[in-house]
Amino acid sequence: MSTRRTVISSFAATALVAGLGLTALSAPAQAQNGNAECGNLSNPATSGWTSYAELGQRLDQIESTSHGRVDVDVFGQSRSGRDLYAARVGTGDRVLLVTSEIHGNEKVGTEALLGLLKTLGSSGSAEAQAIREGVTLVAVPTFNPDGGELNQRQNTFTWDEVQETYPALEGAASPYYYSDRAGGFDINRDFSADLDAEPSPATLPTDETEPGMYLTNESRALRDLYKDLRGEFGQVDGFVDLHHMGSCNQENETGQYVTVSLDYPPLGSEVDGNPRYADWPLLDQDGSRRLALAGANAMQEHAGKGNAETSPFFGGVVRYVHPLVADGYTWDRDYAGQARSAFALNGTKSVLFEVRGQSDDWGQKQKGMLTSVVLAGVTGIAEGLADESVEELDGDDFFELPKYW
């Protein structure tokens, strides 16, 4: 499946992880579960993650020690007035945009991105230099700081506040992705492929197949950042969205616990002749699958460095299955309101990482292991874009990854 250049990419990812002092996952890809605990129920913790206050301090430190390689900018504010940070490193023509913590209780990606920025900013290794020369990496380590401070999925923006902000919506029902309980939105349903869309009663979505409305400060800020990058470079080549999933999900055939599940945009791409996206010719599902494979190869290589007998925590890299067909019902997971869908319809190859467990499921050892595997995967994608080895992959090989649902 992998060409020689792709294998080199995965070794480079492992080298960068080692440079950070993070421990490689100590089981080969698709290793048996052994005595791995399904969830860290004996020692759950919400501490140990980078807080909003610490985020600014860490980014300042990374920027100041990078000798001008890393540039940290504020590209917007959350609803509660917290700065949204974007850190940029590299001078390459190919642009890779990576976001983490769009859901406030999904924080492994934040730690991985901070580690990657530190290495790319300070390392003189050939691997780091190749990425800096081939790619411009733009990282948003914490996209939902309000939800992050509350350890909740949604941001904080009540429907009453929405109607005050957008008077045209006064008296309208809230869209499906608003939570009364949380008093906020699932931001990752608030995007539209129409990058100039504005909220109106006529566009209120009732389910996930309909685009979002750009109601939230956060989605509007990321849209503007994306548009600015397109204006500067002509296109955004790759978008990686870092998430979490359940801690006890299992691969379909073997029952192994899943460490990372990968997905390309769930836009009905496997349904022949889907008419919904005929007006979006830039959609490149095969390119997104190649990008996902670059990440999968790097994570597999990283995981295979250890000893399966000493740590069976790693259960492997798998793929989401879509469409899901069961009992005569087909579910395409056609989520038009997700950021990765909106950007994919505008020509950006996009990949979803779903990492095992929520933020409060794991202790320090598991946090470090999960951070290292995500770091390896994102590094592998950056490497594949930098040296263009991702173009040598066969997107259909994505379907050879084990299934998870």
N, C-alpha and C positions, 0 to 999 in steps of 0.2 A: 504493500500500500504506500509506503513512504519512499521517496527518492533519497539519494545520498544527501542532497542539500537539506532535506527535511530532517534527517537524522542529525545532521550537524546543528540544526536549529534547536532541537530538543536538548542536545548536550550543552549548548550555550545557555539555555534557560536554566538548566541545573547548575551551571557554573555561577550564574548571577545569584541564584538562591543561596549557594554555598558562600558567596561573598558577603551575604547579609548575616551569616551565622545561624540561619534557620535550619532546622533538622529536616532531612529528607524523609518522606513517608517510608516506613520500613516494611512495605509489603509490595510484591509485584502486582502489576495490573491484573484485576479480576482474581485476586487471591481469596482464599476461603475466609470466612468470617472468624473462625476460631472462637475465642472467648470475648470477642469485642462486645462492649456494652451497647445496647441499641440506642439508649439515650443516657446522658450523664445525670441520671435522676438522683444519684447519691450525692452529687456535689454541684448543683446548678448555681450559676453566678451571673449577675449582670455587671459586675465590676471587671476591671482589667482591660476594658476597651478604651480607645482614645475618645475622650470627651470633646465637646465643642471647644472649650477653652484650651485644652491641650492640642487640638488640631491646629489652631492658629500658631501656637508656639512651635510645634514640630515643623510646620511648613516654613516658618520664618528661619528656623535653624537649617533646614534643607536648602533653602534659597541662599542663605548667607555662606554656607560652606561649599557651594557648588561652583564657585569661581565664574559666576555669570551664566552657567549652563541652564539653571532652573529659574523660571520667572513665574512668580505667584501673583495672581490677579484676583480681584473681587468682581464677579460678573453679575451679581444681583444680590438681593436680600430675601430671606424667608419671610413669611407672613408676620412672624414675631420680631423681625428686624435683625436676624442673625445673618452674617455675611456668608455668601456662597462662594467658595474658593475654587479656582481652576489653576492648576500648575502645569506649565508648559516646558518641555525639554526636547531638544533635538532640532535639527535644521533640515531634515529630509523633506522631499516633495510630497510624500505619502502621509496622510493625516490619520491618526488613530485616536479616537475619542473614547474614553473609558469613564463610566460613572459607577459609583457605589453608594449604598445606603439610601436609595430612593424610598425604600421601606426602612423606617427608623430602627427596627429590631433585627437588621441584617447587616452585620458589621465586619465580617471577615475581609471583605473586599477593601474596606477602608485601610486596614492594617497592611494588606498586600500592596496597595497603591503607594502608601507612604514608604514602604520598603523599596519598591521599584524606583520611586523618585529619588530616594537617597542614593541608591546604587548608580543610577544613570547620571546623577548629578556629580558624584564624587569619584567614581571608579575610572581608572585609566586602562581597564582591561580591553582586549580586542573585541570581546563580545559587546560590552557597553558602548564602545566607540562605533561599532557597526550599526547598532540601533540608532544612536544619535545622528549618524550621518545619513541613514536611510529613511528615517521616520521623524515626523513631528508628533510627539505624544502629548495629548491634552488630557489631564486626569482631573476628575471631580471626585475627591475622596469621600465627601459627605454631602449628598445632594438634598437630604431632608433633615437638617439639624434640629428642627423643632420636634419632629417625631423621634429623632435619635435621643434627645435629652429625656424624653418620656418613655423610651424603649417601647414604642408602639409603631405599628405599620403606617398609619396615616400621618399627615401633617396636622397643623392646627389652623382651621379656617372654617368658622361656623357658617351655616347656610344664611343666617341673618346678616352676617358680615359680607357674604357674597352678594346679596341683594342690595346692600348699601354701596358696594363697590361697582356693581353693574346694574344700574337702575332698570335697564330693559328687562331684567329677570325678576322684577318685583312681582310677587304672587305666583311665580312658577314653582313647580315641584322640583326637588333636587334630583340630579342625575343618579344613576344606579351606583356610582362609585363613591358617593358621599356616605359617611357613617355618622349617624346621630350620636351613637355611643362615644365615639372618639372625638366628635366635633371637628372632623376634618376629612380629607380626601385621600384615596389611594392615588397618589400622584401619577403612578404608572398606568393610569387609564385616562389621563387628561391631555393626551397628545392627538394631533391630527396630521395627516400627510399634507394638508393644506397649511403651509407654513405662515400664511397671512390670515388664518381664520380668527374670528372674534366671537365671543359668547353671544348667543341670541336664543330666544325661546324656540325658534324653529329648528335649532340644532341640538336640543337637549337629548342626549343618548339614553336609551332605555335598556340596552344590554351591551355586552362586550364586542359584538360585531360592528358596532357603530363607533366612529371616532369621538375622541374627547373634545373639550371646548376651550382649552387653554384658560382655565379659570384661575389656576394657582400661580402665585409669584414664581414658584420653582419651575414649573413647566414652561412658563413664558420666558424665564431667564435662560433655560437650556435651549429653547428654540432660538433665541437671539444669538447665543453663542454658536450654535450650529450654523445659522445663517451667516454669521461673521466669518467663520472658517471657510464656508463655501465661497464667500466673496473674495477671500484672500487667496485660497488655493485652487478654486474651481470646483472642488468636490471634497467630501470627507470620505476617505477610502474605507475605513472600518469603524464600527461602533461596538463596544463590548459593555454589557450591562450586567453587573455583579449582584447576585441575589442569594437567598437561602431557601431551603425547602425543609420538609420534615426530617427528623433525625432517624426515623425507623423505616424509610422507604427502601424497597428491595428490588433488585434486578429481576425481571420477569421469570427467566428460565432457571436460574441457579438459587435465587433467594438471597444472594449476597446483599449486604447493605450498600447503598449507593453513596459514594463520596461526592461526586460532582455529576450533575446531569447537564448536558449541553443541548441547545436548540437553536435553530435558525428561525427567521420570522414566521409565526404561525398564521400564514395568510392563504390558507387553502391551496397551497402550491401543489399538493399531491392529488388534487381533484382536477381531472382533465377539463380544460375549457372553462375554468372558473371565470365568469364574466365580470366579477367585481373589480378586477384590477386591469382591465383592458386599457384603461386610460393612464396607466402608470407603467410605461415601457422600460423605465430604468430599474425596475425591480429585478434583482439578480440573486435568486435563491441558490443557484449552484455556487456562486461566489461566496455566499454566506456559509454554505456547508464546507467549502474549502478552508475558510477562516476558522471555523469550528474544529476542523480536523487538525489544523496547526496547533491549536491549543490542546486538543486531546493527545496528540503525539507527545507534546512536551510534558504533560502531566503523567502520562504512562511511563515515560523515560525517567522522570524524577522519582516516581513511586518505586520503580524497580531497582533503585540503588540500595535498598535496605534489606533487612532480614525478616522474612515473613513470620518466623517463629516468635520474635520478640515483640512485635506490635501488629496485630491483625486488624487494626482500625480501618485501614484503607480497603474499601470494597470495590473500587474501580470507577471508571468513567463510562457513562452511558448516554443514551440519547432519549429525548422525549419521543413519543409516538404520536404523530398526527397525520391524517385524521385518525381519531379513535373510533373504531367500528365495534359495536357490541349490541347484541340483541336487536339487530336490524336498525340501529340508530347510529348515524355518523356525526361525530363532533369534530369539527375542523380546528378548534381552538383558534378561531379567526379573530384575534384580538386587535382590532384596528386602532384602539386608543393607546396602545403601548408605544413608548418612545422608540423601541427597536423597529416596530412596524412602520411608524411614521417616517423614520429616517430611511428605512429600507426602500420604501416606495419612492423616495427621492434619490435612489441610486447608491446608497451606502450599504456595504456588506455588514451584517450585524449578527452578533452572537450573544446568547443568554447563557450565563453560568448560574446554576442552582446548586448551592453548596449545602452539605449535610447539616441539618440542625439550625435552630434560631440562635440568636446571640447568647441567650441565657441557658443554653443546653449544655455547655461544655466548661471544663476546667482549663487551667493554663496549658497543660500538655496538649490537649486536643486542639485548643485555639492555635497554638504554634504550628501543629501539623497541617491544619486546614489552611492557615495563612500561607504556608510554604507551597502547598499544591496549587492554590489560586495564583500565587506569584509566578510559579513555573508556567502555568497556562497562559497568563497574560503576556509574559515574557516571550513565550513561544510564538504567540500571534504577532507581537511586535517584530520579532526576528524574521518571521515569515514574510511580513510586509516589507521589511527593510531590504532583504536580499532577493525579494520576489519569488522565493521558493514556494510560497503559497500557491502560485500560479501553476506549479507543476503537479499539484495534487489532483486527484480525481474526486469531484464532489460526491459522486455516487458511493464512494467508500464510506461516507458518513453513515450510510445505512447498514454498514457492517458492524458498527458499534452495538453492544448489547442494548436491548430495549428496556425502558423503564416506564411504567405507568402505574 
